[in-house]
Amino acid sequence: MDDTPARAVATRVASLGGVVRPTRLVLEGHSRHRITQALDRGLVVRVVRGWIAVPDADAHLVAAARTGVVLSCVTAAERLGLWVAERPDRPHVAYPGRGRVREPAAVVHWHRPIVPRHPDLLEDEIENVLLTVAACQPYEKARALWESALNKKAVDLSHLRRLPWNGAARRLVHEVSPWADSGLETLVIVRLRWLGLPIRTQIWIAGHRVDFLIGERLVLQVDGGHHVGAQRTEDIRHDAELMLLGYHVIRVGYDQVMHHWPEVQERIMHAVAQGLHRA
């Protein structure tokens, strides 16, 4: 028996992300008989009533279809390649506004979406992702993620400002900018803005970029895991050159910024108290 039509069904399911509603395939011209053939041959599997998938489909999408939710918040953001401060211990999902949720092992967000959710989608629109992030995450982490979305051009700021936000998102949409290259930049600037000093990021001094320039002369460098070997040697050389030019350098690790911020802030406060930020 020719299984070409059944394979065509499986190919189309894979091209649509691996998990789809059979009704969508029917609307595209695939007969229910062909879909049944694909199921009988194991080319696709039934996830739950109303959803089918290819056997190697994304586990998160399969779970979303099975439990009646859509991927959202930090889980969807991470899948989009946006900056997320910490990977959650459970997936974050949203109630799609129809049917019932089948007790997923996840954090469920029940907010009304700002962009209507199409019933065929298992991952939230970026605007809905940002809405759930704003309500779920602390301000600075939510802002870092929003600015990551803007920097990566996942969404446009002027578009966001035309939407009817509420709650924490209403504040964020008027404070975020697309210029932060990483979530870490956002966190540092938000945490130090109370100083009332200008803070510039990723600017060139003595032939290299510095992470942060506080005031006129105080440099804050944040090392990641790659600052070893030749990179570390170059960092030491550049620090020395900066100091010879009259700059003062505070160098800390990524973990210190993320998990030991009070220690980092105290160093900066004492440097500012001594006037090391002034020319």
N, C-alpha and C positions, 0 to 999 in steps of 0.2 A: 504494500500500500504506500502511495506517495505521501511522505510526511512533510513535503515542502511547505504547505500552508501552515502546518503546526509550528514548523521552525520559524516561519515568518512572524508568527505571533510571539514566540519567545524572543526573537531579535528585536521586535518593537518594544516589548516589555523592558528589555535591557537598555534600549536607547532612551527610555523614559525614566531612567533612574533605578530600574530593577524591581520596583513595587508599584503596581497600578490598580485602578479599578477596572474590572472587565467592561463596565459600561462605557468607559472611554474608548476601549478598543472597538467595541461595537459601533460607536459613533464614527470611528475612522474607517469603518468598512469591513472589519474582521467579523466573521459570523460566530455565533455562539457555538456552533458545531466545531469550528476550527479551534476555538479556545478550549473546548472540552477535549479535543484531540491532543492539544499541547499538554493538558493536565494528565491525561491518560498515559502519555509517553514520558512523563516526568520532566518535560522540557520547562515547565513552570509548575509551581506548587500553590495550593490554596493556603493563604495565611489565615484568613478568617472570612466569614461571609462578606462578600463585597470587595475583597482584595486578593490579588494573586501576585506572585513574585517569581523571579528566576531563582534557582536553587542556591546560588552564591550571592544573593542580594545583601546589601548593607544591613547589618544586624540592627542598627538603630532605626532605620526606616521600617524594617519588618516589625520591630517591637512597637513602633508608633502606630502602624496600621492595626496590629493585633489588639492594642489597648484603646484605640479610639482617640489618640491625641496627635499633636504636631510638635516636632522638635522646635524649641525656642530658647530664649534667654542665652545663658553662657554656653550651653551645649551647641546651639545653632551658630553662635558667634565663633566658637572655636572651629567648627566645621567650615566656616567662611574664611578662616585664616586671620581673624581679627585678634587683637591682643587681649588675652584673658589673664588676670592676675594669678589665679590658681585654678587648676582643673578640679571641677566639682566631684565629690565622691559618688553622686548619683546624677543621672541625666536630668536636665531641666526641660520640661515640656509645657505646652499650653492646651487648654481645653478649646476645641475648635468651634464650640457654640452649637453643637448638634449631637444627638445620640447620647450615649452614656460612656463614661470612662471606665474601663475594665481593670481597675486597681493596678496601675503600673507601679513598678518599683522605681519611682522617680519623683522629683519635685514638680508638682502641677501648678501652673499659674492660671488663674481664672479671670484675668482682666479682659474686658471687652477690647477687641483689637482696634487699632486706629485705621488699619487697612483691611477691608473685608477678606476673609479667608475662603479661598476656593475649595470646595469639597474634595478635589482631587489632589491637593497638596499635603505633603507630610512634613514639610519644613516651612517655618514661618517666613513671611516677607520681612525684609531687613527692618522696615519701620516698626513692625510688631516685635521683632527681636529687641530693638532698642527700647521700646516701651517696657517690656518685661524686665530687661536689665536695669532700667532706671528704678523700678519698683522693688527689685530683688537685691541689688548690690549696694554697698556703701557708696556715698557720693563720689569719692575720689576714684574708686575702681570703675564705677559706672561711667564717669567722665572719661577715664582713660580708654575705655572700650568704645564709647561714642566717637572720640577723636581718632581712634584707630580706624573706625569705619569711614570717617571723612577723609583721612589721609590716604587710605587705600582706594578712595573713590567708589566705595561700595554704595554710597548715597551722597546726595548733594545737599549742602547746608541750606541753600535758599529753598529747596523743596521741603526740607524738614520744617523750616520756619513758617510754611504755609499750612501746616497740619494742626488740628485742634488738640494739642497735648494737654494732659492734666497731671496732677501730682508732681513727683520729682522730675519727670521729663520736661515739664513746663520751664523749670529753672535751667535744666541742662541745655535746652535748645538755644537759649540766649547767652550761654557762657562758653560753649565749646567752640573750637576753631579747628581747621584742617591742617595746622602747621606742625603738630607734634609728630616726630618720626617714630616714637614708640610710646607705649603706655607708661614706661618708666619716666620719660620726660614729663608727662602730664602729672604723675604722682609728685615728683619733686617740686614742680612749679606750684601746684596746689598747696602742698605742705609748707612752702616757704613764702607764700604771698603775704602772710601777716607781717613779714619783715619790712614791707614797703620799699624794697629795693628792686631795681631792674634786674631781671634774670634772662639772659640770652642763651639759646641752645644751639649746639652744633655749629659754632663759628670757628673760623680759621685764625689761628695765632701761631706764628713761627713755623709755618708750613704744614701744620696738622690741625685737625679739628679737635676742639675741646667739647666735652659734654655740656657743661654749664659754666657761664661766666656771671658771677654775682657781683653787682656793682661794676667797678672798673678794673679790679685787679684780683678778685678771689675766684679761683678756678676749682670747680668740683668735677672730678673724674670718677666715673662708675665703671668698674671692671666686670666683665662677664667671664664665663668659663674659658674663653679663648685667650685671655691675657696671660699667657705662659710662654716660656722659651724665647724665641726671637721677638715676639710681640712684647713680652715683658721688658726685654732689654731696650727696645725702642721707646717704651713708655717711660723708663727711667731716664733715658737720654733727653726726651722731650720735656719731662718735668724739670730737669736741670736747666735746660734752655729757657723755659718759662720763668724760672726763679731768677736767672741772670737778667732777664728783661723786666724784672720788677713785679712779677706776678707771684701770688701765693697759692699753692696747690694743696687741696685736700683730696686724697684718693681713697675710695671705699669700694667694697664689693657689692655685687647685685644683691646678695643675701642680706647684707647689712641694711640696704635701703628697704627691702621688702619685709624683713622680719625683725630688724633692730633699729628702726628709724630714730627713736629718742637719742641713741648714742650719736648718730650722724648729725642730727639737728643740734645737739649740744656743741659739737665741734664747730659747726658753722656759726652758732651764736657767739661762741668765745672769739672766733676769728673776726666777726663783725664788731664785737665789743672793743677789740684792739685796733680797729680801723684798717684791717688788712684788705678790706674790699675797696679802699680808696686809693687813688693814684698818689 
